[in-house]
Amino acid sequence: MDSDFQKSVSALKEIWYKVDSLYDYYAKSVGLNFTTILVLQLLRNSSRSYTQKEICEKLGLPKQFVNSIVKTFWEQGYVELKEAKDRRNKEIIVTDVGKEYAAGILNPLEDAETMVWNSFSAEEVKALAATMGKYVKAFENVLKS
């Protein structure tokens, strides 16, 4: 790799770290951690229910993390657990109380994201999505080959 290319890769990694850091900053500002925000977003913004195993697979999180988050949400009445088809897992359903809680936490974050995305042109967003999609596919191919 030439040095300009390597500098660009390093700059992208720093940007990635900064984005994660900003989400972590927001999570802490509302008394949560980044992982909890991810799980809450997935559960709230999905049209389907998930099992803990599916959450782990989709978000790449350890089982213990997800179990702890779901248990806390259940204890607070934000989710209910229903027996899944295979009976070894439980479906996690967001309750009405959980939807209100999630709205209070996630709406300001998603409003901020919308403001940021609206500062980009449609072409810029499309190019970023295409580039990131290409990166993810290539990285997955390399790691799984």
SULNORTA-V610450 format. One record per backbone hydrogen bond with DSSP energy under -1.0 kcal/mol. NH is the residue of the N-H (numbers start at 1). CO is the residue of the C=O. Records with the same first field share a line. If there is no record, write none. Layout:
NH=CO  CO
This chain:
6=2
7=3
8=4
9=5
10=6
11=7
12=8
13=9
14=10
15=11
16=12
17=13
18=14
19=15
20=16
21=17
22=18
23=19
24=20
25=21
26=22
27=23
28=24
29=25
30=26
31=28
32=27
37=33
38=34
39=35
40=36
41=37
42=38
43=39
44=40
45=41
55=51
56=52
57=53
58=54
59=55
60=56
61=56
66=62
67=63
68=64
69=65
70=66
71=67
72=68
73=69
74=70
75=71
76=72
77=74
78=73
80=93
82=91
84=89
87=84
91=82
92=50
93=80
95=78
99=95
100=96
101=97
102=98
103=99
104=100
105=101
106=102
107=103
110=106
111=107
112=108
113=109
114=110
115=111
116=112
117=113
118=114
119=116
120=117
125=121
126=122
127=123
128=124
129=125
130=126
131=127
132=128
133=129
134=130
135=131
136=132
137=133
138=134
139=135
140=136
141=137
142=138
143=139
144=140
